[in-house]
């Protein structure tokens, strides 16, 4: 496969992606002509895409060069993994770079029509999805990283929930970051009136691993989608995650995102409220330690009338870690009667930690209700004092304040995932010993 050379483009050294590279990726995936054509078109967009502009606020806090892999050469994960089992879930999936997803699905949900398959086997479903939404393959908001994933993805999954189907258990997708270049692609499609929870968990990896992930989620008329995006990479992993959701008429979309691991990460979350009466809520939490850097960007775009959106994003920064957040609410001219809210709260545990908050509003008609707010502050000493007066020592009081700060996000998670994330938070909080004294 292709070389490890980079193409110089401005200040960003991009991985090489020529015609032979694209063809080799396609052959390795075993995809048909339609998916190969999509891959080639994405490669053209990647080569033509401008570098992320460090002058703009969306890239002010993150150098894209730190997130790009050196090469998109095929490198299948060599570490053995146990096959997933479907117990306690509608389906469990393990995705590894260079390999087809390992899928375990319960018989009950298969009978209900749930479809979970490698993306290379979903050409017909992807064609039907594009025709239903009358959307081109290229997103007008697509950037360098999204185009790279579209051209060079090396593991892909399709999840389809038929109209009217209600999944009581989650579809749990685990994406291991092991390997120098991990480019997973996930497509989720809920039919009319369907209900599902999809947990997308990015984990593992090694120092030097680079992840460029893209997820597309579609909620048809009246569907109810819950998408949980969790990042718990090991130390030294860097990456860029994108999740884009479309909510049609009277659809209800909830995105819960949690970032804990890795060295540097940028997460872009966008929801288009495309049908009248659509609703979207994003609830997120970041907890940084050491010298970790987190950069999150959310976007709610109201395209139709009487739509509703809300964002509640919380970040806890310890040691010399840094969290940066940019949130855009855009209400189009035809989206009359819409409501949109946005709140970003940041809790700084040390003088060396930092948080940046940039809320943005673009309102193109006056018949709306819209507000935003942001706070960056240290722990309130009065709260700690109050808890001490109730018999807690200073460290216990500080840990309880932080847990209370994060509680709303945890309450939105499936029970098993909540337990795992609370354990991660507990380990972080244990390191606060002596901080409050």
Secondary structure in CASP SS format (residue, H / E / C, confidence):
PFRMAT SS
TARGET T0000
AUTHOR 0000-0000-0000
METHOD secondary structure of the structure
MODEL  1
X C 1.00
X C 1.00
X C 1.00
X C 1.00
X C 1.00
X E 1.00
X E 1.00
X E 1.00
X E 1.00
X C 1.00
X C 1.00
X E 1.00
X E 1.00
X E 1.00
X E 1.00
X C 1.00
X C 1.00
X C 1.00
X H 1.00
X H 1.00
X H 1.00
X H 1.00
X H 1.00
X H 1.00
X H 1.00
X H 1.00
X H 1.00
X H 1.00
X H 1.00
X C 1.00
X C 1.00
X C 1.00
X H 1.00
X H 1.00
X H 1.00
X H 1.00
X H 1.00
X H 1.00
X H 1.00
X H 1.00
X H 1.00
X H 1.00
X H 1.00
X H 1.00
X H 1.00
X H 1.00
X H 1.00
X H 1.00
X C 1.00
X C 1.00
X C 1.00
X C 1.00
X C 1.00
X C 1.00
X C 1.00
X C 1.00
X H 1.00
X H 1.00
X H 1.00
X C 1.00
X C 1.00
X C 1.00
X C 1.00
X H 1.00
X H 1.00
X H 1.00
X C 1.00
X C 1.00
X C 1.00
X C 1.00
X C 1.00
X C 1.00
X C 1.00
X C 1.00
X C 1.00
X C 1.00
X C 1.00
X C 1.00
X C 1.00
X C 1.00
X C 1.00
X C 1.00
X C 1.00
X C 1.00
X C 1.00
X C 1.00
X C 1.00
X C 1.00
X C 1.00
X C 1.00
X E 1.00
X E 1.00
X E 1.00
X E 1.00
X E 1.00
X C 1.00
X C 1.00
X C 1.00
X C 1.00
X C 1.00
X C 1.00
X E 1.00
X E 1.00
X E 1.00
X E 1.00
X C 1.00
X H 1.00
X H 1.00
X H 1.00
X H 1.00
X H 1.00
X C 1.00
X C 1.00
X C 1.00
X E 1.00
X E 1.00
X E 1.00
X E 1.00
X H 1.00
X H 1.00
X H 1.00
X C 1.00
X H 1.00
X H 1.00
X H 1.00
X H 1.00
X H 1.00
X H 1.00
X H 1.00
X H 1.00
X H 1.00
X H 1.00
X H 1.00
X C 1.00
X C 1.00
X C 1.00
X C 1.00
X C 1.00
X C 1.00
X C 1.00
X C 1.00
X C 1.00
X C 1.00
X H 1.00
X H 1.00
X H 1.00
X H 1.00
X H 1.00
X H 1.00
X H 1.00
X H 1.00
X H 1.00
X C 1.00
X C 1.00
X E 1.00
X E 1.00
X E 1.00
X E 1.00
X E 1.00
X E 1.00
X E 1.00
X C 1.00
X C 1.00
X C 1.00
X C 1.00
X E 1.00
X C 1.00
X C 1.00
X C 1.00
X C 1.00
X E 1.00
X E 1.00
X E 1.00
X E 1.00
X E 1.00
X E 1.00
X C 1.00
X C 1.00
X C 1.00
X C 1.00
X E 1.00
X E 1.00
X C 1.00
X E 1.00
X E 1.00
X E 1.00
X E 1.00
X E 1.00
X E 1.00
X E 1.00
X C 1.00
X C 1.00
X C 1.00
X C 1.00
X E 1.00
X E 1.00
X E 1.00
X E 1.00
X E 1.00
X E 1.00
X E 1.00
X E 1.00
X E 1.00
X E 1.00
X C 1.00
X C 1.00
X C 1.00
X C 1.00
X C 1.00
X E 1.00
X E 1.00
X E 1.00
X E 1.00
X E 1.00
X E 1.00
X E 1.00
X E 1.00
X E 1.00
X E 1.00
X C 1.00
X C 1.00
X C 1.00
X C 1.00
X E 1.00
X E 1.00
X E 1.00
X E 1.00
X E 1.00
X E 1.00
X E 1.00
X E 1.00
X E 1.00
X E 1.00
X C 1.00
X C 1.00
X C 1.00
X C 1.00
X E 1.00
X E 1.00
X E 1.00
X E 1.00
X E 1.00
X E 1.00
X E 1.00
X E 1.00
X E 1.00
X E 1.00
X C 1.00
X C 1.00
X C 1.00
X C 1.00
X E 1.00
X E 1.00
X E 1.00
X E 1.00
X E 1.00
X E 1.00
X E 1.00
X E 1.00
X C 1.00
X C 1.00
X C 1.00
X C 1.00
X E 1.00
X E 1.00
X E 1.00
X E 1.00
X E 1.00
X E 1.00
X E 1.00
X E 1.00
X E 1.00
X E 1.00
X C 1.00
X C 1.00
X C 1.00
X C 1.00
X C 1.00
X E 1.00
X E 1.00
X E 1.00
X E 1.00
X E 1.00
X E 1.00
X E 1.00
X E 1.00
X E 1.00
X E 1.00
X C 1.00
X C 1.00
X C 1.00
X C 1.00
X E 1.00
X E 1.00
X E 1.00
X E 1.00
X E 1.00
X E 1.00
X E 1.00
X E 1.00
X E 1.00
X E 1.00
X C 1.00
X C 1.00
X C 1.00
X C 1.00
X C 1.00
X E 1.00
X E 1.00
X E 1.00
X E 1.00
X E 1.00
X E 1.00
X E 1.00
X E 1.00
X E 1.00
X E 1.00
X C 1.00
X C 1.00
X C 1.00
X C 1.00
X E 1.00
X E 1.00
X E 1.00
X E 1.00
X E 1.00
X E 1.00
X E 1.00
X E 1.00
X E 1.00
X E 1.00
X C 1.00
X C 1.00
X C 1.00
X C 1.00
X C 1.00
X C 1.00
X E 1.00
X E 1.00
X E 1.00
X E 1.00
X E 1.00
X E 1.00
X E 1.00
X E 1.00
X E 1.00
X E 1.00
X E 1.00
X C 1.00
X C 1.00
X C 1.00
X C 1.00
X C 1.00
X E 1.00
X E 1.00
X E 1.00
X E 1.00
X E 1.00
X E 1.00
X E 1.00
X E 1.00
X E 1.00
X E 1.00
X C 1.00
X C 1.00
X C 1.00
X C 1.00
X E 1.00
X E 1.00
X E 1.00
X E 1.00
X E 1.00
X E 1.00
X E 1.00
X E 1.00
X E 1.00
X E 1.00
X E 1.00
X C 1.00
X C 1.00
X H 1.00
X H 1.00
X H 1.00
X H 1.00
X H 1.00
X H 1.00
X H 1.00
X H 1.00
X H 1.00
X C 1.00
X C 1.00
X C 1.00
X C 1.00
X H 1.00
X H 1.00
X H 1.00
X H 1.00
X H 1.00
X H 1.00
X H 1.00
X H 1.00
X H 1.00
X H 1.00
X H 1.00
X H 1.00
X H 1.00
X H 1.00
X H 1.00
X H 1.00
X H 1.00
X C 1.00
X C 1.00
X C 1.00
X C 1.00
X H 1.00
X H 1.00
X H 1.00
X H 1.00
X H 1.00
X H 1.00
X H 1.00
X H 1.00
X H 1.00
X H 1.00
X H 1.00
X H 1.00
X H 1.00
X H 1.00
X H 1.00
X H 1.00
X C 1.00
X C 1.00
X C 1.00
X C 1.00
X C 1.00
X C 1.00
X C 1.00
END
